[in-house]
Amino acid sequence: METDAHNQADTIVFALERAMQNSAWRQLRVEEQTEIILARDRLTSVKQGNDVAEIHQAIVALDLATRRYAEQMMETAVRNAIRGQI
């Protein structure tokens, strides 16, 4: 279970790092970017330990922090797709 939590945390942090290269990242307010970065840093920190519950709490916190960003990425993708069809 501990290994699963570490692997999940690693996967999430890696995916977020890639997602931060998306143009939608620049559309977020600085406060939103900061909240996401802080949540990512907390997950990165706690995943070094062995407390599975703490890792899961950090994953949930990062998930909550990135929800608007995920919506923004979807909107950007849809806009780009529509532009490509015209």
DSSP file (Angstrom, degrees, kcal/mol; ACC not computed):
  #  RESIDUE AA STRUCTURE BP1 BP2  ACC     N-H-->O    O-->H-N    N-H-->O    O-->H-N    TCO  KAPPA ALPHA  PHI   PSI    X-CA   Y-CA   Z-CA
    1    1 A M     >        0   0    0      0, 0.0     4,-2.2     0, 0.0     5,-0.2   0.000 360.0 360.0 360.0 -40.5    0.0    0.0    0.0
    2    2 A E  H  >  +     0   0    0      1,-0.2     4,-2.2     2,-0.2     5,-0.2   0.913 360.0  49.5 -63.0 -42.2    2.8    2.4    0.8
    3    3 A T  H  > S+     0   0    0      1,-0.2     4,-2.8     2,-0.2    -1,-0.2   0.899 108.9  53.1 -63.4 -40.6    4.5    1.7   -2.5
    4    4 A D  H  > S+     0   0    0      2,-0.2     4,-2.7     1,-0.2    -1,-0.2   0.915 108.8  49.2 -60.1 -43.2    1.2    2.3   -4.3
    5    5 A A  H  X S+     0   0    0     -4,-2.2     4,-2.5     2,-0.2    -2,-0.2   0.913 112.4  47.8 -63.7 -42.9    0.8    5.7   -2.6
    6    6 A H  H  X S+     0   0    0     -4,-2.2     4,-2.6     2,-0.2    -2,-0.2   0.922 113.2  48.0 -64.0 -43.6    4.3    6.7   -3.5
    7    7 A N  H  X S+     0   0    0     -4,-2.8     4,-2.5     2,-0.2    -2,-0.2   0.912 111.9  49.4 -63.5 -42.5    3.8    5.6   -7.1
    8    8 A Q  H  X S+     0   0    0     -4,-2.7     4,-2.4    -5,-0.2    -1,-0.2   0.921 111.8  48.9 -62.8 -43.6    0.5    7.5   -7.3
    9    9 A A  H  X S+     0   0    0     -4,-2.5     4,-2.6     2,-0.2     5,-0.2   0.923 111.2  49.8 -62.3 -44.5    2.1   10.6   -5.9
   10   10 A D  H  X S+     0   0    0     -4,-2.6     4,-2.4     1,-0.2    -2,-0.2   0.920 111.6  48.8 -59.7 -44.3    5.0   10.3   -8.4
   11   11 A T  H  X S+     0   0    0     -4,-2.5     4,-2.5     2,-0.2    -1,-0.2   0.907 112.3  48.1 -63.0 -43.1    2.6    9.9  -11.3
   12   12 A I  H  X S+     0   0    0     -4,-2.4     4,-2.4     2,-0.2    -2,-0.2   0.926 112.4  47.5 -65.6 -45.4    0.5   12.9  -10.2
   13   13 A V  H  X S+     0   0    0     -4,-2.6     4,-2.4     2,-0.2    -2,-0.2   0.919 113.3  48.9 -63.1 -42.7    3.5   15.2   -9.8
   14   14 A F  H  X S+     0   0    0     -4,-2.4     4,-1.9    -5,-0.2    -2,-0.2   0.926 111.7  48.9 -61.9 -45.2    4.9   14.2  -13.1
   15   15 A A  H  X S+     0   0    0     -4,-2.5     4,-2.5     1,-0.2    -1,-0.2   0.892 111.3  50.0 -63.4 -39.6    1.6   14.7  -14.9
   16   16 A L  H  X S+     0   0    0     -4,-2.4     4,-2.1     2,-0.2    -1,-0.2   0.917 106.6  54.6 -65.6 -42.4    1.2   18.2  -13.3
   17   17 A E  H  < S+     0   0    0     -4,-2.4     4,-0.2     1,-0.2    -1,-0.2   0.910 112.7  43.8 -57.7 -41.8    4.7   19.2  -14.3
   18   18 A R  H >< S+     0   0    0     -4,-1.9     3,-1.6     1,-0.2     4,-0.2   0.910 111.6  53.3 -68.2 -41.8    3.8   18.3  -17.9
   19   19 A A  H >< S+     0   0    0     -4,-2.5     3,-2.0     1,-0.3     6,-0.3   0.799  95.5  68.3 -65.5 -28.4    0.4   20.0  -17.7
   20   20 A M  T 3< S+     0   0    0     -4,-2.1    -1,-0.3     1,-0.3    -2,-0.2   0.621  90.9  63.7 -68.1 -10.7    2.1   23.2  -16.4
   21   21 A Q  T <  S+     0   0    0     -3,-1.6    -1,-0.3    -4,-0.2    -2,-0.2   0.579  81.3 105.9 -84.7 -11.0    3.5   23.6  -19.9
   22   22 A N  S X  S-     0   0    0     -3,-2.0     3,-1.9    -4,-0.2     4,-0.5  -0.390  82.7-121.6 -69.1 145.0    0.0   23.9  -21.3
   23   23 A S  G >  S+     0   0    0      1,-0.3     3,-0.7     2,-0.2     4,-0.5   0.740 108.6  72.0 -60.9 -22.5   -1.0   27.4  -22.4
   24   24 A A  G >> S+     0   0    0      1,-0.2     3,-1.0     2,-0.2     4,-0.6   0.787  84.4  68.7 -63.6 -26.4   -3.9   27.2  -20.0
   25   25 A W  G X4 S+     0   0    0     -3,-1.9     3,-1.2    -6,-0.3    -1,-0.2   0.901  96.1  52.7 -58.9 -41.0   -1.4   27.6  -17.1
   26   26 A R  G <4 S+     0   0    0     -3,-0.7    -1,-0.3    -4,-0.5    -2,-0.2   0.661 101.2  62.3 -70.9 -15.1   -0.7   31.2  -18.2
   27   27 A Q  G <4 S+     0   0    0     -3,-1.0    -1,-0.3    -4,-0.5    -2,-0.2   0.602  85.6  94.2 -85.8 -12.2   -4.5   31.9  -18.1
   28   28 A L  S << S-     0   0    0     -3,-1.2     2,-0.1    -4,-0.6    -3,-0.0  -0.472  85.1-106.6 -77.1 151.5   -4.6   31.2  -14.4
   29   29 A R     >  -     0   0    0     -2,-0.1     4,-2.4     1,-0.1     3,-0.3  -0.401  30.6-111.6 -69.9 155.9   -4.3   34.0  -11.9
   30   30 A V  H  > S+     0   0    0      1,-0.2     4,-2.8     2,-0.2     5,-0.2   0.871 119.4  56.3 -56.8 -38.5   -1.1   34.1   -9.9
   31   31 A E  H  > S+     0   0    0      2,-0.2     4,-2.3     1,-0.2    -1,-0.2   0.892 107.7  47.7 -62.3 -39.7   -2.9   33.2   -6.8
   32   32 A E  H  > S+     0   0    0     -3,-0.3     4,-2.2     2,-0.2    -2,-0.2   0.920 112.0  49.1 -67.7 -44.0   -4.2   30.0   -8.5
   33   33 A Q  H  X S+     0   0    0     -4,-2.4     4,-2.7     1,-0.2    -2,-0.2   0.924 111.5  50.2 -59.6 -44.2   -0.8   29.1   -9.8
   34   34 A T  H  X S+     0   0    0     -4,-2.8     4,-2.7     1,-0.2     5,-0.2   0.909 108.7  51.4 -62.3 -43.2    0.7   29.6   -6.3
   35   35 A E  H  X S+     0   0    0     -4,-2.3     4,-2.1     1,-0.2    -1,-0.2   0.909 112.6  46.4 -60.4 -42.4   -2.0   27.4   -4.7
   36   36 A I  H  X S+     0   0    0     -4,-2.2     4,-2.7     2,-0.2    -2,-0.2   0.928 112.6  49.4 -66.2 -45.2   -1.2   24.6   -7.1
   37   37 A I  H  X S+     0   0    0     -4,-2.7     4,-2.8     1,-0.2    -2,-0.2   0.912 111.5  49.1 -62.1 -43.2    2.5   25.0   -6.7
   38   38 A L  H  X S+     0   0    0     -4,-2.7     4,-2.2     2,-0.2    -1,-0.2   0.909 112.3  47.8 -63.2 -41.6    2.2   24.9   -2.9
   39   39 A A  H  X S+     0   0    0     -4,-2.1     4,-2.2    -5,-0.2    23,-0.2   0.894 112.9  49.3 -65.9 -39.2    0.0   21.8   -3.1
   40   40 A R  H  X S+     0   0    0     -4,-2.7     4,-2.7     2,-0.2    -2,-0.2   0.926 110.9  49.6 -63.9 -44.3    2.5   20.1   -5.5
   41   41 A D  H  X S+     0   0    0     -4,-2.8     4,-2.1     1,-0.2    -2,-0.2   0.878 109.6  51.7 -63.9 -37.6    5.4   21.0   -3.2
   42   42 A R  H  X S+     0   0    0     -4,-2.2     4,-2.9     2,-0.2     5,-0.3   0.931 111.2  47.1 -64.6 -44.4    3.6   19.5   -0.2
   43   43 A L  H  X S+     0   0    0     -4,-2.2     4,-2.1     1,-0.2    -2,-0.2   0.925 110.9  52.1 -62.0 -43.5    2.9   16.3   -2.0
   44   44 A T  H  < S+     0   0    0     -4,-2.7     4,-0.3     1,-0.2    -1,-0.2   0.886 113.7  45.3 -58.9 -38.8    6.5   16.1   -3.2
   45   45 A S  H >< S+     0   0    0     -4,-2.1     3,-1.3    -5,-0.2     4,-0.3   0.949 114.0  45.0 -71.1 -50.1    7.6   16.6    0.4
   46   46 A V  H >< S+     0   0    0     -4,-2.9     3,-1.5     1,-0.3     5,-0.3   0.777 101.5  67.1 -70.4 -24.5    5.2   14.1    2.1
   47   47 A K  T 3< S+     0   0    0     -4,-2.1    -1,-0.3     1,-0.3    -2,-0.2   0.658  88.9  67.9 -71.4 -11.2    5.8   11.4   -0.5
   48   48 A Q  T <  S+     0   0    0     -3,-1.3    -1,-0.3    -4,-0.3    -2,-0.2   0.716  98.5  64.0 -74.5 -20.2    9.3   11.2    0.8
   49   49 A G  S <  S-     0   0    0     -3,-1.5    -3,-0.0    -4,-0.3   -43,-0.0  -0.128  88.2-116.8 -92.7-168.4    7.9    9.8    4.1
   50   50 A N  S    S+     0   0    0     -2,-0.0     2,-1.2   -44,-0.0     3,-0.1   0.294  71.8 115.9-114.7   6.7    6.1    6.6    4.9
   51   51 A D     >  -     0   0    0     -5,-0.3     4,-2.1     1,-0.2     5,-0.2  -0.670  40.9-174.2 -85.5  98.0    2.7    8.0    6.1
   52   52 A V  H  > S+     0   0    0     -2,-1.2     4,-2.5     1,-0.2    -1,-0.2   0.873  82.7  53.6 -60.9 -40.3    0.2    6.7    3.5
   53   53 A A  H  > S+     0   0    0      1,-0.2     4,-2.3     2,-0.2    -1,-0.2   0.902 108.9  49.1 -62.9 -40.7   -2.6    8.8    5.0
   54   54 A E  H  > S+     0   0    0      2,-0.2     4,-2.1     1,-0.2    -1,-0.2   0.880 110.2  51.2 -66.9 -37.7   -0.6   12.0    4.8
   55   55 A I  H  X S+     0   0    0     -4,-2.1     4,-2.1     2,-0.2    -2,-0.2   0.931 110.9  48.2 -63.1 -45.5    0.3   11.2    1.2
   56   56 A H  H  X S+     0   0    0     -4,-2.5     4,-2.4     1,-0.2    -2,-0.2   0.888 109.7  52.5 -64.0 -38.7   -3.4   10.6    0.3
   57   57 A Q  H  X S+     0   0    0     -4,-2.3     4,-2.3     1,-0.2    -1,-0.2   0.904 110.1  48.6 -62.0 -40.6   -4.3   13.9    2.1
   58   58 A A  H  X S+     0   0    0     -4,-2.1     4,-2.2     2,-0.2   -15,-0.2   0.859 109.6  52.5 -68.5 -34.9   -1.8   15.7    0.0
   59   59 A I  H  X S+     0   0    0     -4,-2.1     4,-2.5     2,-0.2    -2,-0.2   0.929 110.7  47.3 -64.1 -45.4   -3.1   14.1   -3.2
   60   60 A V  H  X S+     0   0    0     -4,-2.4     4,-2.5     2,-0.2    -2,-0.2   0.911 111.1  51.5 -63.0 -42.5   -6.6   15.2   -2.4
   61   61 A A  H  X S+     0   0    0     -4,-2.3     4,-2.1     1,-0.2    -1,-0.2   0.903 111.5  47.0 -61.8 -41.3   -5.4   18.7   -1.6
   62   62 A L  H  X S+     0   0    0     -4,-2.2     4,-1.7   -23,-0.2    -1,-0.2   0.894 109.9  54.0 -67.8 -39.3   -3.6   18.9   -5.0
   63   63 A D  H  X S+     0   0    0     -4,-2.5     4,-0.6     1,-0.2    -2,-0.2   0.933 110.7  45.8 -58.6 -46.4   -6.7   17.5   -6.7
   64   64 A L  H >< S+     0   0    0     -4,-2.5     3,-0.8     1,-0.2     4,-0.4   0.898 111.7  52.1 -64.0 -40.3   -8.8   20.2   -5.2
   65   65 A A  H 3< S+     0   0    0     -4,-2.1     4,-0.3     1,-0.2    -1,-0.2   0.792 112.3  45.8 -67.0 -27.9   -6.2   22.9   -6.1
   66   66 A T  H 3X S+     0   0    0     -4,-1.7     4,-2.5    -3,-0.2    -1,-0.2   0.423  82.5  95.9 -98.6   1.8   -6.1   21.8   -9.7
   67   67 A R  H <X S+     0   0    0     -3,-0.8     4,-2.1    -4,-0.6     5,-0.2   0.934  87.7  44.7 -60.6 -48.3   -9.8   21.5  -10.6
   68   68 A R  H  > S+     0   0    0     -4,-0.4     4,-2.5     1,-0.2    -1,-0.2   0.885 112.6  53.8 -63.8 -36.3  -10.2   24.9  -12.1
   69   69 A Y  H  > S+     0   0    0     -4,-0.3     4,-2.5     2,-0.2    -1,-0.2   0.908 106.7  51.2 -63.2 -41.9   -6.9   24.4  -14.0
   70   70 A A  H  X S+     0   0    0     -4,-2.5     4,-2.1     2,-0.2    -1,-0.2   0.909 110.6  49.1 -62.3 -41.4   -8.3   21.2  -15.4
   71   71 A E  H  X S+     0   0    0     -4,-2.1     4,-2.6     1,-0.2    -2,-0.2   0.917 110.3  51.1 -61.8 -42.8  -11.4   23.0  -16.5
   72   72 A Q  H  X S+     0   0    0     -4,-2.5     4,-2.3     1,-0.2    -2,-0.2   0.889 108.7  51.4 -62.7 -40.1   -9.3   25.7  -18.1
   73   73 A M  H  X S+     0   0    0     -4,-2.5     4,-2.3     2,-0.2    -1,-0.2   0.904 110.5  48.8 -63.8 -41.1   -7.2   23.1  -20.0
   74   74 A M  H  X S+     0   0    0     -4,-2.1     4,-2.6     2,-0.2    -2,-0.2   0.924 110.8  49.8 -64.9 -44.4  -10.4   21.5  -21.3
   75   75 A E  H  X S+     0   0    0     -4,-2.6     4,-2.7     1,-0.2    -2,-0.2   0.911 111.4  49.2 -60.8 -42.2  -11.8   24.9  -22.4
   76   76 A T  H  X S+     0   0    0     -4,-2.3     4,-2.4     2,-0.2    -1,-0.2   0.909 111.5  49.2 -63.2 -42.7   -8.6   25.7  -24.2
   77   77 A A  H  X S+     0   0    0     -4,-2.3     4,-2.2     2,-0.2    -2,-0.2   0.904 112.2  47.8 -64.2 -41.9   -8.5   22.3  -25.9
   78   78 A V  H  X S+     0   0    0     -4,-2.6     4,-2.7     2,-0.2     5,-0.2   0.930 111.7  50.1 -65.4 -45.4  -12.1   22.7  -27.1
   79   79 A R  H  X S+     0   0    0     -4,-2.7     4,-2.4     1,-0.2    -2,-0.2   0.920 112.3  47.5 -58.7 -44.2  -11.5   26.3  -28.3
   80   80 A N  H  X S+     0   0    0     -4,-2.4     4,-1.7     1,-0.2    -1,-0.2   0.884 111.8  50.2 -64.6 -38.8   -8.5   25.0  -30.3
   81   81 A A  H  X S+     0   0    0     -4,-2.2     4,-1.0     2,-0.2    -2,-0.2   0.908 110.7  49.2 -66.5 -41.6  -10.4   22.1  -31.7
   82   82 A I  H >X S+     0   0    0     -4,-2.7     4,-1.0     1,-0.2     3,-0.8   0.923 109.6  51.7 -64.4 -43.6  -13.2   24.4  -32.8
   83   83 A R  H 3< S+     0   0    0     -4,-2.4     3,-0.4     1,-0.3    -1,-0.2   0.865 106.9  54.6 -59.8 -35.5  -10.8   26.8  -34.5
   84   84 A G  H 3< S+     0   0    0     -4,-1.7    -1,-0.3     1,-0.2    -2,-0.2   0.736 106.1  52.4 -70.6 -22.4   -9.3   23.9  -36.3
   85   85 A Q  H <<        0   0    0     -4,-1.0    -1,-0.2    -3,-0.8    -2,-0.2   0.666 360.0 360.0 -86.6 -18.5  -12.7   22.9  -37.7
   86   86 A I     <        0   0    0     -4,-1.0    -1,-0.2    -3,-0.4    -2,-0.2   0.478 360.0 360.0 -84.1 360.0  -13.5   26.3  -39.1
